[in-house]
Amino acid sequence: FAGIMFLIYWISVTTIGGIVTDFTNDTLFGEWICGNLGPALESIGCADWLVGLINDGIVGGVGAVLGFVPQMLVLFFMLSILEQVGYMARVAFILDRIFRRFGLSGKSFIPMLIGSGCGVPGVMASRTIENERDRHMTIMTTCFIPCGAKMPIIGLFAGALFGGASWVAPSAYFVGIAAIICSGIILKKTKMFSGEPAPFVMELPAYHMPTVSNVLRSMWERGWSFIKKAGTVILLSTIVVWFTSYFGWVDGQFRMLEDLELDHSILARVGSAVAWIFAPLGWGNWKSAVAAITGLVAKENVVGTFGILYGFSEVAENGTEIWGSLAGSMTAVAAYSFLVFNLLCAPCFAAMGAIKREMNNAKWFWFAIVFQNVYAYCISLMVYQIGSLVLYGTFGFWTVVAFIVLAFMLFMLFRPDPYKDQKTYSLRSVEA
């Protein structure tokens, strides 16, 4: 199974899907559309703000979504083949015994595996879980796995603060897996998620050749849902971020800003207003706060936001140009705290849109988002405060709070399950 999934991701991300995605992002939207649309709008006399809104906000926002579609279609195509063949049903059954120990169903494995590529299809894959409790918990924890969009953040901090250390990226995946296991155990011991995972009763179909029509239909349904739902969310959010980044008050006048005037932008004021919230995590300056906020639109925005705020209009994917500036603005422990928070907090707007659709309930949606952010905040708080105590000998009020949070989480992990008597017995599957 590991070999098959490696091959699928290699084809969809690195080879066929990667080639088409690179063409879509760099050539189609980068050079052909955005490269020609801006000068064309300027030639007909459009105002600077309108050129920026259309070219960078609307077209750039749509392009950011559509650029990933080729990779996702290839991935969906091959996953559909495995499902139609009957292979995925057997994988879920085998893993049920392992996942049941952490309060999850074996069917929760596939969304988490897919979520390592992109959180949107990972969340959408949870619809195969019939039990509503298990499906909600899977949706809430799937995005803890680092997706491809979080790789630039990992690369940025690994290079800027840790000298390109090879342990940073693997530790990010370990943090994601540990977060899923710990949160699963904790949630399963609460009343709303209590009880044994749903009896895993399923029919294991005989292996058979898939039909082309069924595979293509499944691929298109998943792909179109992504384009229609997630694309809308990305489009609107990108317009908002663009406007708040390039408009602000200078000398009492509200106008469009230049690159060196971003300290006066609306986004800078918002970042300054909320920066105190992240001070206990070690990165309480407005630039880091703004980067974390823009990361909610798309996690890749974190690197680009740091680049703009540190005076670079364009940066490489791993942000090599700003390593020195970033290293001088926070300690290594604070950097790892920032990294952990962005790995575990609420995902990008596209994934949030998928969560809202799959939850199909506003209360459950907001509970999931709040839980993810609070969980990320608590883990980051412990990383920075306890890490600073160990490495630098600093101790204060928030260090005490961090130890209280740690004690509470350990209590929730190891306490006896108060709802153990409500659990049901699992049933074996039936081979057809």
N, C-alpha and C positions, 0 to 999 in steps of 0.2 A: 504493500500500500504506500509506504514512504517513497519507494522508487517510482511508482506510478504518479504520485502527486508531484514529485520533483520534476518529472518529465512534463507534466501538464503546465506547471508554472514556468518551466524553462521555455516551452513553446509559446505560451500566451504572453509572457512578460518580456523575455529576452530576445526571442527570434521573430516569429511572424507578427504577434501582437505588438512587440516593441518597435519593429520597423515601421509599421503603419502608424503607431502612436507618435513616434518621432516625426514622421512626415506631417501628421495632422497638427502637432504642436508647433514645430519649428518652421515648417515650410508653408503649410496651408494658412494657419492663423498668424504665425509670426511674420513671415516674409510677404506672402501674397495678400492677405486680407488686411491685417493691421499695418503692414508696411506701406500699403498703397492707399488705404482708406483715410489715414490721417492727412497726408498731403492733398488728397482729393477734396476733403472737407475744408481744408484751409484755402484751397484755390477758389472755392465758390463763396468765400467770405464768412464762413462759420466762426463764431466766437471761440476763444481758446477753451472756455469751460465746456462748451458743447462738443468740441472736438475730443477733449479728454473724456467726457462722459460716454460718448458713443464708442470711441476707439478703445479706451482703457477699461471703462466700466461695463458697457453692454457687450461689445464684441469680445473683449478680453475675458469677461465672465463666462459667456457661453462657450468660448474656446477652451477655457480651463476644464469645463465639464466634458465637452465632446472629444477632447484629446484623449481621454481615458476609455472612450467607448470601444475602439478596436480591440484593446487588450481584454476588456470585459466580455465582448462578444466571443472572442476565441476561447476564453476561459469558460464561459457559459456553455459553449458548443461542446467542449470536451467533457465537462461535468455532466451535461445532459446525456452524453453517450454512456458514461459510467452508471448513471441512474437508470437509463432505459435497459441496459444490459442486466441489471440486478446486482451490481457489485457494491454500490453504496449501502444498500440495505444490510448486507452481511457485515460491512465495516461497522455500521452503527450498532449492530447486535453484539459484536465481539467487544466493543468498547463500553458497552452498557455497564458491565461489571466494574470497570475502573471508575467511570464517572459517577456511578451510584454511590461510591464512598464519599464523594464530595457534594452529594445532594442534587446532582444533575443527571439527566437522562443521557443515554448513549447517543441519541440524536443531537445532543448539544455539541458534539465534537465537530461535525461538518461546518456549522456556522463559524466556529472559532478558527478552523483551518482556512476557510475562505476569507475570513476577516483579516488574516495576515497579509493578504494582498490588498484588500480594500474593505472598509467597514460597511459600505452600503450593501454589496451582495451578501456579506456575512450576516447582517441583520435580516435581510430578506430571506435567507436560507432557513431562518428559524421557523418559518411558517409550516415546516414539515412536522413540528412538534405539536401533537394534538392537545396535550394537557396545558391548560392556560397558565397555571402557576409556573411550570417548568419553562414554558416559552417566554414568559415575562422575565424570568431570572436569566435565561440565556441571552435575551436581547440586552439586558442591563450589563452583562459581563463580557459580551463578545468583543466590544471595542477596547477592552483593556489590552488585547494583543496588539503590538505595534504593527500598523499597516505600512504600506509603501510610502504614503505621504509623510510619515513621521521619520523616515530615514534621513532626509536632509537635516532635521533638527539633531538627530543623533550624530551625524557626521560633523555638524557645526561645532557642537560642544566637545566632541571627542578630539577634534583638531585644535580648537582654540584654548581649551582648559586642561586637557589631559594628554597633550602631545601625541595625538593619534593612537592612543593606547588601544590594543586589540580587545580588551575586556569590556569596553564601554557598550558596544553593540550587543554582544551576548547577554550582558547584564540587563539590558533593556528588555529583552525577551523573557529573561528569568523573572524580572519584576512583573511583567504582564501575566505570566503563567501563575506566579505566586498570588497576584491580586485576584485572579479568577478563582483559585482554590480557596483562599481565605474568605473572600466575599461570599462564595457559595456556601461555605460552612456556616458563616455568621447569619446570612439571610435565611438559611434553612431552619435555623433555631428560633425564628420569629413566627408570630402567629399567621401573618399573611402568606408565608411560604412554607409553613409547617407541613409535615407529612412526608411519607416515602415518595420518591419520584414515581410518576405514573407507571403502572405495570406496562412493561415493554412488550406488548402483544402485537406482532406484525407478521404478515405473510411474506416469507422469503420466496420470491418468484424464481422459477427455473431460469438459468442463464439462457438468453436468446439474443438474436441479432436485432438491434434497434432499427426502426424505420426512419428514413430521412425526414419525412414530414413531421414526425413527432419531435425529433431532435431540433429541427429548425424552428418549430413553433415554440418549444420551450426556451430556446435561446432568444428569440425575438421578444417573447413576453417579458422576460427578465430585463433585456436590454432596453426595451421601450419604456418600461416602468422606471428605470433609472434615468433615462433622458427626460421623461415628462415630469417626474416628481422632484428628483434631486437637482435637475437642471434649473428648474424654476427657483428653488431656494438659493442656489449658488448665484444666479443672475441678480436677484434682488439684493442679496447680502453684499455682493461685490460693488454694486452701485452705491450702497450706503457707505461702505468702507472707503471707496474712492472719494466720495463727496466730503466725508468727515476728515479725510487726510489732506485734501488740497484746498479746503476753504476754512477761513478763520478770521479773527479780528486783529488788525495791525493798526496801531495809532488811532483806535476808535473807529476804524473803518472795516466793514466786512467785505472781503474780496478773496479772489483766488490767489493762492500762495505759490511762491517759488520753492525750489527744493531746500534752500537754506533757511526758510521761514517756517518750517514744520513745527517749531516750538509753539507757534501761535495757532495751530490748527484746532478744530473742534476735537479731533481724536486725542491731541495732546492734553487738552483740558479734561477730557474724560479719563485718560490715563492717570493724570495727576490726582483726580478725585478718588480713584480706586486703588492707587498705589499702596496706600497704608494697609490695605487688606493683606497684601502679599509681603509686607515687611517682616513678619515672623518667619517667613519662608526663606529669607535671605536676599530677596531681589525686589525691594520695595521702591525702586525708581520708576518713573513713569514710562520710560522706554521699554523696560522689560514687561511692565503691565500691559502696554499697548500691544507688544508682540504676542503676548498670551491671548489677548482679546481678538486680534486679527487671526490668530490660529484657529479660532472657532469657525471662521469662514472656510479656511482650508489650511491644514497643518503646514503645508509648504510655505504659507505666507509668513511664518515666523522668521525664516532666514531672510526673505526679501524685506520684511519690515525692519529688521536689525540693520540691513544694508542701507536702507533709506535714512533711517534715524542716525546712523553713524557717518552719513555723508557720501554714500555710494549709491548712485541711481540704479546700477545693475551689479549683481554679484553672482558668482558661480554657485552651483547647487549646494556646495558645502560651505560657502561663505568665506573662502580663504582670504579675501580682501580685508575682512573685518576681524580677523582672529586677534590681532594685537589690541584693538580698541575694546573688544568684548572681554578679553582676559583681564584688562585693567579695571573693568567695571564691577566684577564680582569674583568671589573666591571659588575654589574648585568645589567645595561643599555646596555653596549656593547654586553653582551651575548645575550640579547633579540634582539638586532639589527642583530647579526649574525644568530640567529634563524629565524627571519623574512626574511632575505635575502635568506637563503637556502630554505625557504618554497615557495618563490615567483619567484626566478630566474629560468633560463632555466632548464628543468627537466633532468633526467639522459639520457645517450646516447641512451638507448633503446627507451625511449619516444620521443627523438629527431628524431630517425629513423622513428618512426611511424608518427610524424608530417610531416617529409619530404615526406613520401609516400602519406599521405592524402592530403597535399597541392598540390603535383604533380607540383610544380613550385618553382624553386630555389629562385627567388626574394621574393615570399611570405614566404617561409621557413625562410630565413634570416631576413625578417622583423619581423616575429613572435619571433624568438630567441632574436633579439636586443630589441624588445619591452618588453619582459619578463624581461630581465636583467636590462634595464633602469628603468622600473617600480619598480623592486625589490630594486634597488640602491636608488631611490628617497624615497621610503617608509622607508628603513633602515636608510637613512640619517636623515629623520625627527624624527624617533624613538630615535636615539642616541643623536642628537644635542638638540632637544627640551626636551627630557627626562633628559639629563645632566643639562640643564638650570634649570629645575624644581627641580631636586633632589639635585644637587651639586652646583648650582649657577654659572656654567661655561658659559662663553660667548665669542665668537670669530667670525672670518670671516665666518666659515662654519655654525655657528648658523644663521647668516643673510641669507646665501644661503638656509638653510632649511626652513626659513620662506617665502622666495621668492617662493620656490617650492610648499609649502603649499598653498600660495595665488594663484598660477597658477592653481593648481589642483582644488581648490574651485571655481575659475572662470570657468574652463572647465565643472565642474559639474552643476553649477547653471545658466550658461549663456543661453539665449534663443537659441533654435536650429536654426541655420542659414539656414538649409535645410528643414525646416518644410513643406514648400509648395510642396516639391518633394515626400512627403509621400503618400502612397496609402492606400486605405481602406482594412481592413482585411475582409475575407469572412468566413462564418460559414461552419463548416464541414457538410458532408452529411452522415446521418446514413444509412447504407445499411441493 
